[in-house]
Each structure stands twice: as structure tokens, then as C-alpha cells.
């Protein structure tokens, strides 16, 4: 029912690979509660400052 991929995007001070933006990819695993919150597993652990921050959800690839 849920889209597969999501990404946590953040801005760094030092440029890396020609951009200030860096990202950590993740996969939605299951719902959490009744208000549209989901649980996700990321490739590497998220930094503490990401708690409560927004993450981008990609509606593709999806089986819906």
C-alpha cells in the first residue's frame, strides 16, 4: 500500500561532489499509528538532528 522509497535530505557546510546537499536513502517498512506516520529503514543511521524533520517520499517505484 505504501510507496517504496524515501530520502532524508540535508544541507552541509562543505561541498562534496559539487553540491552542498547530502541525502540518506531509506525504505518504508510499515505504518505506525493512524495518522499517516510510517516506519522506515535507512541505509545508514540518521543523525540526531533529523528527529522531527521532514523526509521526501518518492511515489515510485510503487505497487499501488
PDB file of N, H, CA, C and O in Angstrom:
ATOM      1  N   UNK A   1       0.810  -1.201   0.000  1.00  0.00           N
ATOM      2  CA  UNK A   1       0.000   0.000   0.000  1.00  0.00           C
ATOM      3  C   UNK A   1       0.850   1.259   0.000  1.00  0.00           C
ATOM      4  O   UNK A   1       0.387   2.310  -0.444  1.00  0.00           O
ATOM      5  N   UNK A   2       2.059   1.179   0.479  1.00  0.00           N
ATOM      6  H   UNK A   2       2.435   0.325   0.839  1.00  0.00           H
ATOM      7  CA  UNK A   2       2.869   2.378   0.631  1.00  0.00           C
ATOM      8  C   UNK A   2       3.918   2.464  -0.468  1.00  0.00           C
ATOM      9  O   UNK A   2       4.354   1.445  -1.004  1.00  0.00           O
ATOM     10  N   UNK A   3       4.320   3.691  -0.801  1.00  0.00           N
ATOM     11  H   UNK A   3       3.966   4.518  -0.365  1.00  0.00           H
ATOM     12  CA  UNK A   3       5.437   3.852  -1.736  1.00  0.00           C
ATOM     13  C   UNK A   3       6.696   3.216  -1.153  1.00  0.00           C
ATOM     14  O   UNK A   3       6.804   3.047   0.062  1.00  0.00           O
ATOM     15  N   UNK A   4       7.621   2.872  -1.994  1.00  0.00           N
ATOM     16  H   UNK A   4       7.534   3.009  -2.981  1.00  0.00           H
ATOM     17  CA  UNK A   4       8.789   2.124  -1.536  1.00  0.00           C
ATOM     18  C   UNK A   4       9.895   2.977  -0.953  1.00  0.00           C
ATOM     19  O   UNK A   4      10.422   2.642   0.108  1.00  0.00           O
ATOM     20  N   UNK A   5      10.262   4.052  -1.594  1.00  0.00           N
ATOM     21  H   UNK A   5       9.834   4.325  -2.456  1.00  0.00           H
ATOM     22  CA  UNK A   5      11.484   4.768  -1.254  1.00  0.00           C
ATOM     23  C   UNK A   5      11.228   6.123  -0.618  1.00  0.00           C
ATOM     24  O   UNK A   5      10.226   6.787  -0.885  1.00  0.00           O
ATOM     25  N   UNK A   6      12.172   6.511   0.235  1.00  0.00           N
ATOM     26  H   UNK A   6      12.986   5.972   0.452  1.00  0.00           H
ATOM     27  CA  UNK A   6      12.157   7.853   0.808  1.00  0.00           C
ATOM     28  C   UNK A   6      13.596   8.293   1.013  1.00  0.00           C
ATOM     29  O   UNK A   6      14.510   7.469   1.015  1.00  0.00           O
ATOM     30  N   UNK A   7      13.795   9.590   1.186  1.00  0.00           N
ATOM     31  H   UNK A   7      13.052  10.260   1.184  1.00  0.00           H
ATOM     32  CA  UNK A   7      15.144  10.115   1.343  1.00  0.00           C
ATOM     33  C   UNK A   7      15.124  11.227   2.389  1.00  0.00           C
ATOM     34  O   UNK A   7      14.216  12.058   2.416  1.00  0.00           O
ATOM     35  N   UNK A   8      16.141  11.225   3.245  1.00  0.00           N
ATOM     36  H   UNK A   8      16.878  10.550   3.223  1.00  0.00           H
ATOM     37  CA  UNK A   8      16.352  12.323   4.187  1.00  0.00           C
ATOM     38  C   UNK A   8      17.403  13.222   3.560  1.00  0.00           C
ATOM     39  O   UNK A   8      18.531  12.792   3.320  1.00  0.00           O
ATOM     40  N   UNK A   9      17.037  14.467   3.296  1.00  0.00           N
ATOM     41  H   UNK A   9      16.121  14.816   3.491  1.00  0.00           H
ATOM     42  CA  UNK A   9      17.892  15.416   2.599  1.00  0.00           C
ATOM     43  C   UNK A   9      18.322  16.495   3.578  1.00  0.00           C
ATOM     44  O   UNK A   9      17.494  17.035   4.312  1.00  0.00           O
ATOM     45  N   UNK A  10      19.614  16.813   3.596  1.00  0.00           N
ATOM     46  H   UNK A  10      20.287  16.375   3.001  1.00  0.00           H
ATOM     47  CA  UNK A  10      20.094  17.876   4.479  1.00  0.00           C
ATOM     48  C   UNK A  10      21.185  18.672   3.784  1.00  0.00           C
ATOM     49  O   UNK A  10      21.791  18.220   2.813  1.00  0.00           O
ATOM     50  N   UNK A  11      21.420  19.877   4.309  1.00  0.00           N
ATOM     51  H   UNK A  11      20.927  20.244   5.098  1.00  0.00           H
ATOM     52  CA  UNK A  11      22.398  20.777   3.711  1.00  0.00           C
ATOM     53  C   UNK A  11      23.644  20.805   4.582  1.00  0.00           C
ATOM     54  O   UNK A  11      23.555  21.008   5.793  1.00  0.00           O
ATOM     55  N   UNK A  12      24.803  20.603   3.970  1.00  0.00           N
ATOM     56  H   UNK A  12      24.875  20.438   2.986  1.00  0.00           H
ATOM     57  CA  UNK A  12      26.078  20.597   4.680  1.00  0.00           C
ATOM     58  C   UNK A  12      26.842  21.882   4.372  1.00  0.00           C
ATOM     59  O   UNK A  12      26.572  22.557   3.378  1.00  0.00           O
ATOM     60  N   UNK A  13      27.794  22.208   5.235  1.00  0.00           N
ATOM     61  H   UNK A  13      28.013  21.660   6.043  1.00  0.00           H
ATOM     62  CA  UNK A  13      28.586  23.422   5.059  1.00  0.00           C
ATOM     63  C   UNK A  13      29.600  23.269   3.927  1.00  0.00           C
ATOM     64  O   UNK A  13      29.790  24.180   3.121  1.00  0.00           O
ATOM     65  N   UNK A  14      30.242  22.116   3.879  1.00  0.00           N
ATOM     66  H   UNK A  14      30.088  21.376   4.533  1.00  0.00           H
ATOM     67  CA  UNK A  14      31.308  21.876   2.915  1.00  0.00           C
ATOM     68  C   UNK A  14      30.748  21.168   1.685  1.00  0.00           C
ATOM     69  O   UNK A  14      29.960  20.230   1.804  1.00  0.00           O
ATOM     70  N   UNK A  15      31.166  21.628   0.494  1.00  0.00           N
ATOM     71  H   UNK A  15      31.807  22.390   0.398  1.00  0.00           H
ATOM     72  CA  UNK A  15      30.719  20.998  -0.739  1.00  0.00           C
ATOM     73  C   UNK A  15      31.341  19.619  -0.896  1.00  0.00           C
ATOM     74  O   UNK A  15      32.518  19.415  -0.599  1.00  0.00           O
ATOM     75  N   UNK A  16      30.536  18.683  -1.365  1.00  0.00           N
ATOM     76  H   UNK A  16      29.580  18.849  -1.606  1.00  0.00           H
ATOM     77  CA  UNK A  16      31.017  17.331  -1.653  1.00  0.00           C
ATOM     78  C   UNK A  16      30.340  16.900  -2.941  1.00  0.00           C
ATOM     79  O   UNK A  16      29.117  16.984  -3.056  1.00  0.00           O
ATOM     80  N   UNK A  17      31.109  16.443  -3.898  1.00  0.00           N
ATOM     81  H   UNK A  17      32.102  16.374  -3.805  1.00  0.00           H
ATOM     82  CA  UNK A  17      30.582  16.065  -5.216  1.00  0.00           C
ATOM     83  C   UNK A  17      29.860  17.230  -5.896  1.00  0.00           C
ATOM     84  O   UNK A  17      28.883  17.025  -6.617  1.00  0.00           O
ATOM     85  N   UNK A  18      30.345  18.450  -5.664  1.00  0.00           N
ATOM     86  H   UNK A  18      31.138  18.617  -5.078  1.00  0.00           H
ATOM     87  CA  UNK A  18      29.814  19.629  -6.340  1.00  0.00           C
ATOM     88  C   UNK A  18      28.514  20.188  -5.791  1.00  0.00           C
ATOM     89  O   UNK A  18      27.902  21.044  -6.429  1.00  0.00           O
ATOM     90  N   UNK A  19      28.071  19.728  -4.620  1.00  0.00           N
ATOM     91  H   UNK A  19      28.568  19.032  -4.102  1.00  0.00           H
ATOM     92  CA  UNK A  19      26.821  20.229  -4.059  1.00  0.00           C
ATOM     93  C   UNK A  19      26.893  20.284  -2.538  1.00  0.00           C
ATOM     94  O   UNK A  19      27.655  19.547  -1.912  1.00  0.00           O
ATOM     95  N   UNK A  20      26.091  21.165  -1.958  1.00  0.00           N
ATOM     96  H   UNK A  20      25.472  21.763  -2.467  1.00  0.00           H
ATOM     97  CA  UNK A  20      26.022  21.274  -0.503  1.00  0.00           C
ATOM     98  C   UNK A  20      25.009  20.295   0.084  1.00  0.00           C
ATOM     99  O   UNK A  20      25.009  20.049   1.290  1.00  0.00           O
ATOM    100  N   UNK A  21      24.149  19.738  -0.763  1.00  0.00           N
ATOM    101  H   UNK A  21      24.149  19.938  -1.743  1.00  0.00           H
ATOM    102  CA  UNK A  21      23.098  18.847  -0.278  1.00  0.00           C
ATOM    103  C   UNK A  21      23.579  17.404  -0.219  1.00  0.00           C
ATOM    104  O   UNK A  21      24.269  16.923  -1.117  1.00  0.00           O
ATOM    105  N   UNK A  22      23.200  16.732   0.851  1.00  0.00           N
ATOM    106  H   UNK A  22      22.640  17.124   1.580  1.00  0.00           H
ATOM    107  CA  UNK A  22      23.516  15.312   1.006  1.00  0.00           C
ATOM    108  C   UNK A  22      22.245  14.584   1.391  1.00  0.00           C
ATOM    109  O   UNK A  22      21.308  15.191   1.910  1.00  0.00           O
ATOM    110  N   UNK A  23      22.210  13.301   1.144  1.00  0.00           N
ATOM    111  H   UNK A  23      22.972  12.808   0.723  1.00  0.00           H
ATOM    112  CA  UNK A  23      20.985  12.561   1.389  1.00  0.00           C
ATOM    113  C   UNK A  23      21.275  11.145   1.846  1.00  0.00           C
ATOM    114  O   UNK A  23      22.327  10.576   1.554  1.00  0.00           O
ATOM    115  N   UNK A  24      20.310  10.590   2.576  1.00  0.00           N
ATOM    116  H   UNK A  24      19.456  11.052   2.814  1.00  0.00           H
ATOM    117  CA  UNK A  24      20.379   9.208   3.043  1.00  0.00           C
ATOM    118  C   UNK A  24      19.105   8.527   2.568  1.00  0.00           C
ATOM    119  O   UNK A  24      18.004   8.954   2.915  1.00  0.00           O
ATOM    120  N   UNK A  25      19.249   7.469   1.773  1.00  0.00           N
ATOM    121  H   UNK A  25      20.143   7.122   1.491  1.00  0.00           H
ATOM    122  CA  UNK A  25      18.103   6.756   1.223  1.00  0.00           C
ATOM    123  C   UNK A  25      17.540   5.784   2.239  1.00  0.00           C
ATOM    124  O   UNK A  25      18.268   5.238   3.069  1.00  0.00           O
ATOM    125  N   UNK A  26      16.233   5.574   2.164  1.00  0.00           N
ATOM    126  H   UNK A  26      15.642   6.017   1.491  1.00  0.00           H
ATOM    127  CA  UNK A  26      15.564   4.640   3.056  1.00  0.00           C
ATOM    128  C   UNK A  26      14.415   3.948   2.363  1.00  0.00           C
ATOM    129  O   UNK A  26      14.056   4.285   1.234  1.00  0.00           O
ATOM    130  N   UNK A  27      13.839   2.976   3.049  1.00  0.00           N
ATOM    131  H   UNK A  27      14.131   2.703   3.966  1.00  0.00           H
ATOM    132  CA  UNK A  27      12.715   2.217   2.515  1.00  0.00           C
ATOM    133  C   UNK A  27      11.616   2.173   3.567  1.00  0.00           C
ATOM    134  O   UNK A  27      11.882   1.886   4.734  1.00  0.00           O
ATOM    135  N   UNK A  28      10.388   2.457   3.160  1.00  0.00           N
ATOM    136  H   UNK A  28      10.172   2.690   2.212  1.00  0.00           H
ATOM    137  CA  UNK A  28       9.252   2.407   4.074  1.00  0.00           C
ATOM    138  C   UNK A  28       8.933   0.946   4.359  1.00  0.00           C
ATOM    139  O   UNK A  28       8.782   0.139   3.441  1.00  0.00           O
ATOM    140  N   UNK A  29       8.833   0.614   5.653  1.00  0.00           N
ATOM    141  H   UNK A  29       8.956   1.269   6.398  1.00  0.00           H
ATOM    142  CA  UNK A  29       8.617  -0.779   6.021  1.00  0.00           C
ATOM    143  C   UNK A  29       7.184  -1.068   6.435  1.00  0.00           C
ATOM    144  O   UNK A  29       6.637  -2.108   6.068  1.00  0.00           O
ATOM    145  N   UNK A  30       6.557  -0.161   7.201  1.00  0.00           N
ATOM    146  H   UNK A  30       7.001   0.684   7.499  1.00  0.00           H
ATOM    147  CA  UNK A  30       5.190  -0.407   7.665  1.00  0.00           C
ATOM    148  C   UNK A  30       4.594   0.859   8.259  1.00  0.00           C
ATOM    149  O   UNK A  30       5.324   1.805   8.553  1.00  0.00           O
ATOM    150  N   UNK A  31       3.262   0.890   8.441  1.00  0.00           N
ATOM    151  H   UNK A  31       2.669   0.121   8.202  1.00  0.00           H
ATOM    152  CA  UNK A  31       2.633   2.063   9.055  1.00  0.00           C
ATOM    153  C   UNK A  31       2.898   2.119  10.552  1.00  0.00           C
ATOM    154  O   UNK A  31       3.253   1.115  11.169  1.00  0.00           O
ATOM    155  N   UNK A  32       2.722   3.306  11.129  1.00  0.00           N
ATOM    156  H   UNK A  32       2.433   4.122  10.627  1.00  0.00           H
ATOM    157  CA  UNK A  32       2.903   3.487  12.571  1.00  0.00           C
ATOM    158  C   UNK A  32       1.781   4.400  13.060  1.00  0.00           C
ATOM    159  O   UNK A  32       1.878   5.622  12.951  1.00  0.00           O
ATOM    160  N   UNK A  33       0.737   3.815  13.590  1.00  0.00           N
ATOM    161  H   UNK A  33       0.658   2.822  13.679  1.00  0.00           H
ATOM    162  CA  UNK A  33      -0.395   4.601  14.072  1.00  0.00           C
ATOM    163  C   UNK A  33      -1.429   4.842  12.994  1.00  0.00           C
ATOM    164  O   UNK A  33      -1.405   4.217  11.933  1.00  0.00           O
ATOM    165  N   UNK A  34      -2.344   5.765  13.286  1.00  0.00           N
ATOM    166  H   UNK A  34      -2.364   6.272  14.147  1.00  0.00           H
ATOM    167  CA  UNK A  34      -3.472   6.017  12.384  1.00  0.00           C
ATOM    168  C   UNK A  34      -3.404   7.353  11.669  1.00  0.00           C
ATOM    169  O   UNK A  34      -4.337   7.706  10.947  1.00  0.00           O
ATOM    170  N   UNK A  35      -2.329   8.106  11.847  1.00  0.00           N
ATOM    171  H   UNK A  35      -1.571   7.819  12.433  1.00  0.00           H
ATOM    172  CA  UNK A  35      -2.288   9.466  11.296  1.00  0.00           C
ATOM    173  C   UNK A  35      -1.372   9.602  10.082  1.00  0.00           C
ATOM    174  O   UNK A  35      -0.963  10.715   9.752  1.00  0.00           O
ATOM    175  N   UNK A  36      -1.046   8.517   9.422  1.00  0.00           N
ATOM    176  H   UNK A  36      -1.378   7.613   9.691  1.00  0.00           H
ATOM    177  CA  UNK A  36      -0.223   8.592   8.222  1.00  0.00           C
ATOM    178  C   UNK A  36       1.269   8.520   8.473  1.00  0.00           C
ATOM    179  O   UNK A  36       2.054   8.688   7.540  1.00  0.00           O
ATOM    180  N   UNK A  37       1.682   8.276   9.701  1.00  0.00           N
ATOM    181  H   UNK A  37       1.045   8.139  10.459  1.00  0.00           H
ATOM    182  CA  UNK A  37       3.103   8.142  10.022  1.00  0.00           C
ATOM    183  C   UNK A  37       3.563   6.750   9.595  1.00  0.00           C
ATOM    184  O   UNK A  37       2.812   5.781   9.714  1.00  0.00           O
ATOM    185  N   UNK A  38       4.780   6.653   9.105  1.00  0.00           N
ATOM    186  H   UNK A  38       5.390   7.439   9.009  1.00  0.00           H
ATOM    187  CA  UNK A  38       5.309   5.361   8.665  1.00  0.00           C
ATOM    188  C   UNK A  38       6.632   5.065   9.353  1.00  0.00           C
ATOM    189  O   UNK A  38       7.318   5.968   9.832  1.00  0.00           O
ATOM    190  N   UNK A  39       6.972   3.798   9.393  1.00  0.00           N
ATOM    191  H   UNK A  39       6.414   3.064   9.005  1.00  0.00           H
ATOM    192  CA  UNK A  39       8.296   3.382   9.854  1.00  0.00           C
ATOM    193  C   UNK A  39       9.155   3.148   8.629  1.00  0.00           C
ATOM    194  O   UNK A  39       8.675   2.673   7.600  1.00  0.00           O
ATOM    195  N   UNK A  40      10.423   3.485   8.747  1.00  0.00           N
ATOM    196  H   UNK A  40      10.813   3.872   9.583  1.00  0.00           H
ATOM    197  CA  UNK A  40      11.326   3.336   7.612  1.00  0.00           C
ATOM    198  C   UNK A  40      12.672   2.827   8.088  1.00  0.00           C
ATOM    199  O   UNK A  40      13.072   3.048   9.231  1.00  0.00           O
ATOM    200  N   UNK A  41      13.359   2.146   7.192  1.00  0.00           N
ATOM    201  H   UNK A  41      13.034   1.967   6.263  1.00  0.00           H
ATOM    202  CA  UNK A  41      14.701   1.654   7.470  1.00  0.00           C
ATOM    203  C   UNK A  41      15.641   2.348   6.490  1.00  0.00           C
ATOM    204  O   UNK A  41      15.438   2.290   5.277  1.00  0.00           O
ATOM    205  N   UNK A  42      16.671   3.007   7.021  1.00  0.00           N
ATOM    206  H   UNK A  42      16.837   3.054   8.006  1.00  0.00           H
ATOM    207  CA  UNK A  42      17.608   3.745   6.182  1.00  0.00           C
ATOM    208  C   UNK A  42      18.915   2.977   6.031  1.00  0.00           C
ATOM    209  O   UNK A  42      19.262   2.143   6.867  1.00  0.00           O
ATOM    210  N   UNK A  43      19.644   3.275   4.935  1.00  0.00           N
ATOM    211  H   UNK A  43      19.363   3.952   4.256  1.00  0.00           H
ATOM    212  CA  UNK A  43      20.898   2.564   4.659  1.00  0.00           C
ATOM    213  C   UNK A  43      21.911   2.762   5.768  1.00  0.00           C
ATOM    214  O   UNK A  43      22.584   1.816   6.179  1.00  0.00           O
ATOM    215  N   UNK A  44      22.022   3.989   6.253  1.00  0.00           N
ATOM    216  H   UNK A  44      21.476   4.757   5.919  1.00  0.00           H
ATOM    217  CA  UNK A  44      22.851   4.244   7.428  1.00  0.00           C
ATOM    218  C   UNK A  44      21.966   4.947   8.445  1.00  0.00           C
ATOM    219  O   UNK A  44      20.945   5.530   8.080  1.00  0.00           O
ATOM    220  N   UNK A  45      22.339   4.899   9.690  1.00  0.00           N
ATOM    221  H   UNK A  45      23.169   4.426   9.986  1.00  0.00           H
ATOM    222  CA  UNK A  45      21.519   5.517  10.725  1.00  0.00           C
ATOM    223  C   UNK A  45      21.405   7.025  10.504  1.00  0.00           C
ATOM    224  O   UNK A  45      22.342   7.670  10.034  1.00  0.00           O
ATOM    225  N   UNK A  46      20.243   7.571  10.850  1.00  0.00           N
ATOM    226  H   UNK A  46      19.481   7.047  11.232  1.00  0.00           H
ATOM    227  CA  UNK A  46      20.023   9.005  10.684  1.00  0.00           C
ATOM    228  C   UNK A  46      20.679   9.780  11.819  1.00  0.00           C
ATOM    229  O   UNK A  46      20.784   9.274  12.936  1.00  0.00           O
ATOM    230  N   UNK A  47      21.125  11.015  11.539  1.00  0.00           N
ATOM    231  H   UNK A  47      21.039  11.426  10.632  1.00  0.00           H
ATOM    232  CA  UNK A  47      21.710  11.841  12.595  1.00  0.00           C
ATOM    233  C   UNK A  47      20.627  12.302  13.575  1.00  0.00           C
ATOM    234  O   UNK A  47      19.453  12.349  13.210  1.00  0.00           O
ATOM    235  N   UNK A  48      20.999  12.642  14.806  1.00  0.00           N
ATOM    236  H   UNK A  48      21.954  12.604  15.103  1.00  0.00           H
ATOM    237  CA  UNK A  48      20.016  13.063  15.807  1.00  0.00           C
ATOM    238  C   UNK A  48      19.208  14.297  15.404  1.00  0.00           C
ATOM    239  O   UNK A  48      18.053  14.435  15.809  1.00  0.00           O
ATOM    240  N   UNK A  49      19.800  15.194  14.612  1.00  0.00           N
ATOM    241  H   UNK A  49      20.737  15.082  14.283  1.00  0.00           H
ATOM    242  CA  UNK A  49      19.072  16.405  14.213  1.00  0.00           C
ATOM    243  C   UNK A  49      17.913  16.109  13.261  1.00  0.00           C
ATOM    244  O   UNK A  49      17.111  16.996  12.971  1.00  0.00           O
ATOM    245  N   UNK A  50      17.820  14.886  12.779  1.00  0.00           N
ATOM    246  H   UNK A  50      18.472  14.165  13.015  1.00  0.00           H
ATOM    247  CA  UNK A  50      16.748  14.532  11.855  1.00  0.00           C
ATOM    248  C   UNK A  50      15.435  14.217  12.563  1.00  0.00           C
ATOM    249  O   UNK A  50      14.403  14.083  11.906  1.00  0.00           O
ATOM    250  N   UNK A  51      15.453  14.097  13.887  1.00  0.00           N
ATOM    251  H   UNK A  51      16.292  14.206  14.420  1.00  0.00           H
ATOM    252  CA  UNK A  51      14.232  13.791  14.630  1.00  0.00           C
ATOM    253  C   UNK A  51      13.205  14.901  14.433  1.00  0.00           C
ATOM    254  O   UNK A  51      13.471  16.057  14.764  1.00  0.00           O
ATOM    255  N   UNK A  52      12.061  14.567  13.907  1.00  0.00           N
ATOM    256  H   UNK A  52      11.845  13.628  13.638  1.00  0.00           H
ATOM    257  CA  UNK A  52      11.007  15.545  13.669  1.00  0.00           C
ATOM    258  C   UNK A  52      11.161  16.314  12.377  1.00  0.00           C
ATOM    259  O   UNK A  52      10.301  17.126  12.039  1.00  0.00           O
ATOM    260  N   UNK A  53      12.245  16.075  11.641  1.00  0.00           N
ATOM    261  H   UNK A  53      12.944  15.415  11.916  1.00  0.00           H
ATOM    262  CA  UNK A  53      12.462  16.782  10.385  1.00  0.00           C
ATOM    263  C   UNK A  53      11.678  16.102   9.264  1.00  0.00           C
ATOM    264  O   UNK A  53      11.235  14.962   9.405  1.00  0.00           O
ATOM    265  N   UNK A  54      11.514  16.811   8.159  1.00  0.00           N
ATOM    266  H   UNK A  54      11.873  17.737   8.044  1.00  0.00           H
ATOM    267  CA  UNK A  54      10.793  16.267   7.019  1.00  0.00           C
ATOM    268  C   UNK A  54      11.699  15.365   6.199  1.00  0.00           C
ATOM    269  O   UNK A  54      12.911  15.568   6.131  1.00  0.00           O
ATOM    270  N   UNK A  55      11.092  14.373   5.582  1.00  0.00           N
ATOM    271  H   UNK A  55      10.107  14.209   5.637  1.00  0.00           H
ATOM    272  CA  UNK A  55      11.792  13.496   4.648  1.00  0.00           C
ATOM    273  C   UNK A  55      10.964  13.437   3.376  1.00  0.00           C
ATOM    274  O   UNK A  55       9.738  13.539   3.429  1.00  0.00           O
ATOM    275  N   UNK A  56      11.610  13.276   2.249  1.00  0.00           N
ATOM    276  H   UNK A  56      12.605  13.193   2.206  1.00  0.00           H
ATOM    277  CA  UNK A  56      10.890  13.209   0.980  1.00  0.00           C
ATOM    278  C   UNK A  56      10.499  11.766   0.688  1.00  0.00           C
ATOM    279  O   UNK A  56      11.317  10.851   0.782  1.00  0.00           O
ATOM    280  N   UNK A  57       9.242  11.587   0.337  1.00  0.00           N
ATOM    281  H   UNK A  57       8.577  12.331   0.261  1.00  0.00           H
ATOM    282  CA  UNK A  57       8.736  10.259  -0.002  1.00  0.00           C
ATOM    283  C   UNK A  57       8.538  10.214  -1.506  1.00  0.00           C
ATOM    284  O   UNK A  57       7.845  11.059  -2.072  1.00  0.00           O
ATOM    285  N   UNK A  58       9.145   9.229  -2.154  1.00  0.00           N
ATOM    286  H   UNK A  58       9.708   8.542  -1.695  1.00  0.00           H
ATOM    287  CA  UNK A  58       9.019   9.066  -3.591  1.00  0.00           C
ATOM    288  C   UNK A  58       7.879   8.104  -3.873  1.00  0.00           C
ATOM    289  O   UNK A  58       7.844   6.997  -3.336  1.00  0.00           O
ATOM    290  N   UNK A  59       6.953   8.527  -4.711  1.00  0.00           N
ATOM    291  H   UNK A  59       6.982   9.426  -5.147  1.00  0.00           H
ATOM    292  CA  UNK A  59       5.774   7.727  -5.007  1.00  0.00           C
ATOM    293  C   UNK A  59       6.084   6.621  -6.018  1.00  0.00           C
ATOM    294  O   UNK A  59       5.184   5.883  -6.417  1.00  0.00           O
ATOM    295  N   UNK A  60       7.322   6.501  -6.426  1.00  0.00           N
ATOM    296  H   UNK A  60       8.053   7.101  -6.102  1.00  0.00           H
ATOM    297  CA  UNK A  60       7.732   5.451  -7.341  1.00  0.00           C
ATOM    298  C   UNK A  60       9.031   4.878  -6.836  1.00  0.00           C
ATOM    299  O   UNK A  60       9.745   5.634  -6.177  1.00  0.00           O
ATOM    300  N   UNK A  61       9.423   3.676  -7.050  1.00  0.00           N
ATOM    301  H   UNK A  61       8.843   3.062  -7.585  1.00  0.00           H
ATOM    302  CA  UNK A  61       8.595   2.605  -7.621  1.00  0.00           C
ATOM    303  C   UNK A  61       7.543   2.172  -6.618  1.00  0.00           C
ATOM    304  O   UNK A  61       7.824   2.059  -5.425  1.00  0.00           O
ATOM    305  N   UNK A  62       6.345   1.933  -7.093  1.00  0.00           N
ATOM    306  H   UNK A  62       6.117   2.024  -8.063  1.00  0.00           H
ATOM    307  CA  UNK A  62       5.236   1.604  -6.205  1.00  0.00           C
ATOM    308  C   UNK A  62       4.403   0.477  -6.794  1.00  0.00           C
ATOM    309  O   UNK A  62       4.324   0.322  -8.013  1.00  0.00           O
ATOM    310  N   UNK A  63       3.794  -0.296  -5.935  1.00  0.00           N
ATOM    311  H   UNK A  63       3.859  -0.170  -4.945  1.00  0.00           H
ATOM    312  CA  UNK A  63       2.936  -1.391  -6.384  1.00  0.00           C
ATOM    313  C   UNK A  63       1.456  -1.044  -6.256  1.00  0.00           C
ATOM    314  O   UNK A  63       0.600  -1.917  -6.398  1.00  0.00           O
ATOM    315  N   UNK A  64       1.153   0.222  -5.988  1.00  0.00           N
ATOM    316  H   UNK A  64       1.848   0.931  -5.872  1.00  0.00           H
ATOM    317  CA  UNK A  64      -0.243   0.630  -5.787  1.00  0.00           C
ATOM    318  C   UNK A  64      -0.947   0.712  -7.117  1.00  0.00           C
ATOM    319  O   UNK A  64      -2.133   1.039  -7.168  1.00  0.00           O
TER     320      UNK A  64
END
